[in-house]
Amino acid sequence: MEKLYTPDQTKTVYGNFYGFATIAEEKTLQDYDRYALNSINAAENLIAALRQYRIDLHKHHQALSDTKSHQELHFVRHKNYSDKKVYYQVKLLTVYENSKLTPRTDFNHGFTGTERKQAKELFEQMRKDRPHVKCFVDLEKKNWEK
């Protein structure tokens, strides 16, 4: 079956409703009719492509449930380059064995630098609640930080 869409593509359909009440030219009226028919065909093609897209999306979603995965818990320190403020993030990710798939974020909570204690407590609680999860801690200053 031929694909009716290309991933990361946007399709737009335009329909113009030209005023015809004062038009007597037969050629102009035929043009307006042809424009309307072209817009209808384009809209029907777009609807068919969107239906196929939904089917493919559902198949992909089903395949995800069959793909091997594991969870990772991350506790990361980040200093924003522009405002020079420190932030902490606690993330729980589902990482799929197939490297083409991006990890799914199951939980993500950000903290300001002054909330480091709360971030650490949350991380430790989540680690305790999920003993089987791989944990990653990156709290070191980066080499560009003074």
SERO-4910 file (N, C-alpha, C, O; in steps of 0.05 Angstrom, whole numbers):
BEGIN
 pado doro    nc1    nc2    nc3   cac1   cac2   cac3    cc1    cc2    cc3    oc1    oc2    oc3
  Met    A     17    -24      0      0      0      0     18     25      0     36     27     16
  Glu    A     12     43    -17     27     67    -20     22     86      4     -1     90     12
  Lys    A     44     97     14     42    117     36     29    142     25     38    153      5
  Leu    A     10    152     40     -4    177     32      8    201     46     -1    224     41
  Tyr    A     28    197     63     40    219     78     69    213     82     79    191     78
  Thr    A     84    234     89    112    232     96    115    242    124    104    264    131
  Pro    A    129    227    142    133    237    169    145    265    170    161    272    152
  Asp    A    137    281    190    147    308    194    139    326    171    154    345    164
  Gln    A    116    321    159    106    337    137     80    351    146     65    339    161
  Thr    A     76    374    137     51    388    142     37    392    116     48    402     96
  Lys    A     12    385    116     -4    389     91    -26    409     98    -38    407    120
  Thr    A    -31    427     81    -52    447     84    -70    447     60    -60    446     37
  Val    A    -95    449     65   -115    451     43   -129    478     45   -138    486     66
  Tyr    A   -129    492     23   -143    518     22   -168    516      4   -167    502    -16
  Gly    A   -188    529     12   -212    531     -4   -221    560     -6   -224    573     15
  Asn    A   -223    570    -30   -232    598    -33   -261    599    -42   -269    584    -60
  Phe    A   -276    616    -29   -304    620    -36   -306    647    -50   -311    668    -37
  Tyr    A   -303    646    -76   -304    671    -91   -333    680    -94   -351    665    -97
  Gly    A   -336    706    -93   -362    718    -97   -370    715   -126   -356    722   -144
  Phe    A   -394    703   -130   -402    697   -158   -429    710   -165   -438    708   -187
  Ala    A   -441    723   -146   -468    734   -150   -469    754   -173   -490    757   -186
  Thr    A   -447    768   -177   -447    789   -198   -432    780   -222   -427    797   -241
  Ile    A   -423    755   -223   -406    745   -246   -425    733   -267   -442    716   -261
  Ala    A   -421    742   -292   -436    731   -314   -419    715   -334   -429    701   -350
  Glu    A   -392    718   -332   -374    705   -349   -374    674   -344   -369    666   -321
  Glu    A   -381    659   -364   -383    630   -361   -356    618   -355   -354    600   -338
  Lys    A   -335    628   -367   -308    617   -362   -300    622   -333   -288    604   -320
  Thr    A   -306    645   -322   -299    651   -294   -315    633   -276   -303    622   -256
  Leu    A   -340    628   -281   -356    610   -264   -345    581   -266   -345    567   -246
  Gln    A   -337    573   -290   -325    546   -293   -299    544   -278   -293    524   -266
  Asp    A   -283    566   -278   -258    566   -263   -264    563   -233   -251    548   -219
  Tyr    A   -284    578   -223   -291    577   -195   -300    548   -187   -293    538   -166
  Asp    A   -315    536   -205   -324    508   -200   -300    489   -200   -298    471   -183
  Arg    A   -281    493   -218   -257    476   -219   -240    480   -193   -229    461   -182
  Tyr    A   -238    505   -184   -223    511   -160   -235    496   -136   -222    485   -119
  Ala    A   -262    497   -135   -276    484   -113   -272    454   -114   -268    441    -93
  Leu    A   -274    442   -138   -270    414   -141   -241    406   -133   -237    385   -120
  Asn    A   -222    422   -141   -194    416   -133   -190    417   -103   -176    400    -91
  Ser    A   -203    436    -90   -202    438    -61   -215    414    -48   -204    404    -28
  Ile    A   -237    406    -58   -251    382    -47   -233    357    -50   -231    342    -31
  Asn    A   -221    354    -74   -204    331    -78   -180    332    -59   -172    311    -48
  Ala    A   -168    355    -56   -145    358    -38   -153    352     -9   -138    339      5
  Ala    A   -177    361     -1   -186    355     26   -191    325     30   -184    314     51
  Glu    A   -203    312     10   -207    283     12   -181    268     13   -179    248     28
  Asn    A   -161    276     -2   -135    263     -1   -122    267     27   -109    249     37
  Leu    A   -125    291     38   -114    296     64   -128    279     85   -115    268    103
  Ile    A   -154    276     83   -169    259    102   -159    230    100   -156    217    121
  Ala    A   -155    220     76   -146    193     72   -118    190     84   -112    169     96
  Ala    A   -100    209     80    -73    208     91    -74    209    122    -59    194    134
  Leu    A    -92    225    133    -94    226    162   -105    200    174    -96    191    195
  Arg    A   -123    187    159   -133    161    168   -110    140    168   -108    124    186
  Gln    A    -94    140    146    -72    121    145    -51    127    167    -40    109    179
  Tyr    A    -47    153    172    -28    161    193    -37    150    220    -21    140    236
  Arg    A    -63    152    226    -74    143    251    -70    113    254    -64    103    276
  Ile    A    -74     98    233    -70     69    233    -41     62    239    -35     45    255
  Asp    A    -23     76    225      6     71    229     14     79    258     31     66    270
  Leu    A      3    100    268      9    109    295      0     88    315     14     82    335
  His    A    -24     76    311    -34     55    329    -16     31    328    -10     19    348
  Lys    A     -7     23    304     11      0    301     38      5    316     48    -13    329
  His    A     48     29    314     73     36    328     69     35    358     86     24    372
  His    A     46     45    367     40     44    396     38     15    406     48      9    427
  Gln    A     26     -2    390     24    -30    397     52    -43    398     58    -59    415
  Ala    A     69    -36    378     96    -47    377    113    -39    401    130    -54    410
  Leu    A    108    -15    412    122     -6    436    118    -24    459    136    -29    475
  Ser    A     94    -34    462     88    -51    485    103    -78    483    107    -91    503
  Asp    A    111    -86    459    126   -110    455    156   -106    455    171   -126    455
  Thr    A    165    -81    455    194    -75    455    206    -77    483    194    -67    502
  Lys    A    229    -90    485    242    -92    511    251    -64    520    260    -48    504
  Ser    A    248    -59    545    255    -33    556    263    -36    586    259    -57    598
  His    A    276    -15    596    282    -14    624    279     15    633    278     33    617
  Gln    A    277     19    659    273     46    670    300     56    681    316     41    691
  Glu    A    303     83    679    326     96    690    316    120    706    298    134    699
  Leu    A    330    125    729    324    148    746    348    166    745    371    157    750
  His    A    343    191    738    365    211    735    362    234    754    340    244    759
  Phe    A    384    241    766    385    265    784    408    282    772    431    275    774
  Val    A    401    305    760    420    320    744    420    349    754    400    361    759
  Arg    A    445    360    755    449    388    761    455    402    734    470    392    718
  His    A    442    425    730    446    440    706    448    470    712    432    481    726
  Lys    A    469    482    702    472    511    705    465    524    679    477    519    658
  Asn    A    445    542    680    436    555    656    458    575    648    467    592    664
  Tyr    A    466    574    623    488    591    613    480    620    612    496    637    618
  Ser    A    455    626    606    446    654    602    441    668    629    450    690    633
  Asp    A    427    655    647    421    669    673    439    661    696    436    671    718
  Lys    A    457    642    691    477    632    710    465    620    735    479    617    755
  Lys    A    440    612    734    427    599    757    429    569    754    431    558    732
  Val    A    429    556    778    432    527    779    404    515    782    387    525    796
  Tyr    A    399    493    767    374    478    768    380    449    772    401    439    764
  Tyr    A    361    435    784    363    406    788    338    393    776    316    404    777
  Gln    A    343    369    765    321    354    753    321    326    763    342    313    765
  Val    A    298    316    769    294    288    776    276    277    754    253    286    750
  Lys    A    286    256    739    272    245    717    270    215    719    290    202    727
  Leu    A    247    204    712    244    175    709    238    170    680    219    179    669
  Leu    A    256    155    667    254    150    638    250    120    633    260    103    647
  Thr    A    235    114    612    234     87    601    251     87    576    246    101    557
  Val    A    272     71    577    292     70    555    287     44    540    287     22    551
  Tyr    A    283     46    514    277     23    497    304     11    486    322     26    480
  Glu    A    305    -15    485    329    -28    476    336    -21    447    359    -19    440
  Asn    A    315    -16    431    319     -7    403    330     22    404    315     40    413
  Ser    A    354     26    396    367     53    399    354     74    382    359     98    386
  Lys    A    337     67    362    324     88    346    303    103    361    295    125    354
  Leu    A    293     91    382    271    103    397    281    121    419    300    115    433
  Thr    A    269    144    421    276    163    442    265    153    468    243    141    469
  Pro    A    278    158    491    268    149    516    241    164    522    237    187    515
  Arg    A    224    150    536    198    162    544    201    173    572    210    159    590
  Thr    A    193    198    576    194    210    602    169    203    617    147    212    610
  Asp    A    172    188    639    149    180    655    145    200    678    123    203    688
  Phe    A    166    213    687    165    232    708    187    252    705    210    244    698
  Asn    A    182    278    708    202    298    706    195    321    724    173    333    721
  His    A    212    327    743    207    350    761    232    367    764    254    356    769
  Gly    A    229    392    759    251    411    761    251    426    787    230    432    799
  Phe    A    275    432    797    279    447    821    299    469    817    317    467    800
  Thr    A    296    491    831    316    513    830    339    505    848    338    485    863
  Gly    A    361    520    846    385    514    861    380    514    891    393    498    906
  Thr    A    362    531    901    357    532    930    340    509    939    337    505    963
  Glu    A    329    493    921    312    471    928    327    444    925    315    423    921
  Arg    A    354    445    927    370    421    923    362    399    943    361    375    936
  Lys    A    357    407    967    350    387    988    324    372    981    323    348    983
  Gln    A    304    387    972    279    374    964    283    355    940    272    334    938
  Ala    A    300    364    921    306    348    897    320    322    906    313    300    896
  Lys    A    339    324    924    353    300    933    335    281    948    336    257    945
  Glu    A    317    293    965    298    276    979    279    261    960    274    237    964
  Leu    A    270    275    940    252    262    920    267    240    905    256    218    902
  Phe    A    292    245    897    308    225    883    312    200    901    308    178    892
  Glu    A    319    205    926    324    182    945    298    167    950    299    142    952
  Gln    A    275    181    952    250    167    956    243    150    932    234    127    934
  Met    A    247    161    908    241    146    883    260    123    880    251    101    871
  Arg    A    285    126    888    304    104    887    296     82    905    298     58    899
  Lys    A    287     89    929    278     69    949    253     55    939    250     31    944
  Asp    A    234     69    927    209     57    917    214     39    893    197     22    887
  Arg    A    236     43    878    241     28    854    270     17    855    288     27    842
  Pro    A    274     -4    871    301    -15    874    313    -27    849    337    -30    847
  His    A    296    -35    829    305    -48    805    314    -28    783    324    -36    762
  Val    A    310     -2    788    315     18    768    344     27    768    356     30    789
  Lys    A    356     30    744    383     40    742    383     70    750    365     85    741
  Cys    A    402     78    766    403    106    775    428    120    765    450    108    764
  Phe    A    425    145    757    447    161    747    446    188    762    425    201    763
  Val    A    469    196    773    471    221    787    493    237    774    516    228    771
  Asp    A    486    261    766    506    279    753    503    307    767    488    324    757
  Leu    A    518    311    789    516    336    804    542    352    802    545    372    816
  Glu    A    561    343    786    586    357    783    583    382    767    567    385    749
  Lys    A    600    402    775    602    427    759    614    420    732    633    404    730
  Lys    A    604    432    711    615    428    684    640    445    681    644    464    696
  Asn    A    657    438    662    683    451    660    681    480    651    700    496    655
  Trp    A    658    489    640    655    517    632    646    534    655    647    559    653
  Glu    A    638    522    677    629    538    701    653    547    717    674    533    719
  Lys    A    651    571    727    673    582    744    671    572    772    688    579    788
***
